[in-house]
């Protein structure tokens, strides 16, 4: 259900329409996210289609000095050309 393609990006293909986000558009979104959240540099997103838009979820687990782990998640809604419509992040 989550095939891998170019660069290890996970995609959830919309079986009813066969839509997959273009890798150039994914790279455009990734560069914007990495510029805003440098801690996520190199993290590959999980991509899923939502109608005419796409949801990209970036997740990274950081270790704290106390030994506990803190997960940081950034959710991005983008159009098929890679333009960001909405971005939200966890506090981590």
C-alpha positions in Angstrom: 0.0 0.0 0.0 3.0 2.3 0.6 5.3 1.8 -2.4 8.8 3.5 -2.3 10.0 5.7 -5.1 12.8 8.1 -5.8 14.6 9.0 -2.6 12.7 6.7 -0.3 9.6 8.9 -0.1 6.6 6.9 1.1 3.5 7.4 -1.0 -0.1 6.4 -0.4 -1.5 6.1 -3.9 -5.2 7.0 -4.3 -6.3 3.7 -5.9 -9.5 5.2 -7.2 -7.8 7.9 -9.3 -4.2 6.6 -9.5 -2.8 9.9 -8.3 0.8 10.1 -7.2 2.6 13.4 -6.4 5.4 14.3 -8.8 8.9 13.9 -7.3 9.9 17.4 -8.3 6.9 18.8 -6.4 7.8 16.7 -3.4 11.4 18.0 -3.5 10.0 21.6 -3.7 7.9 21.1 -0.5 10.9 19.3 1.2 13.2 22.3 0.5 10.6 24.7 2.0 10.2 22.5 5.1 13.9 22.1 5.6 14.4 25.9 5.4 11.8 26.5 8.1 12.7 23.5 10.3 16.4 22.7 10.0 16.1 19.8 12.5 14.1 17.9 9.9 16.9 18.1 7.2 17.1 14.8 5.4 13.8 13.4 6.7 11.7 11.9 3.9 7.9 12.6 4.1 5.0 10.1 3.9 2.8 11.4 1.1 -0.9 10.7 0.7 -3.5 12.1 -1.8 -6.4 14.1 -0.5 -8.6 14.9 -3.4 -6.7 17.5 -5.5 -4.2 18.1 -2.7 -1.5 16.1 -1.0 -0.6 15.6 2.7 3.1 15.2 3.5 4.0 14.2 7.0 7.6 14.6 8.3 8.4 12.8 11.5 11.6 12.7 13.5 12.4 11.3 17.0 14.9 13.3 19.0 16.7 12.0 22.1 16.7 14.4 25.1 19.6 14.7 27.5 17.5 12.9 30.1 17.4 9.8 27.8 13.7 10.2 26.9 12.6 10.5 23.2 10.6 13.4 21.8 8.8 13.0 18.5 8.5 16.0 16.2 5.9 16.0 13.4 5.3 18.5 10.7 2.2 18.2 8.5 2.1 20.0 5.1 -0.8 20.3 2.8 0.3 21.1 -0.7 -1.1 21.3 -4.2 0.1 19.1 -7.1 2.8 21.7 -8.1 4.4 21.6 -4.7 3.0 25.0 -3.4 2.4 24.8 0.3 -1.2 25.6 1.3 -1.0 24.9 5.0 1.8 23.8 7.4 1.5 22.8 11.1 3.9 21.3 13.5 4.0 19.6 16.9 5.8 21.3 19.8 8.7 18.8 19.7 
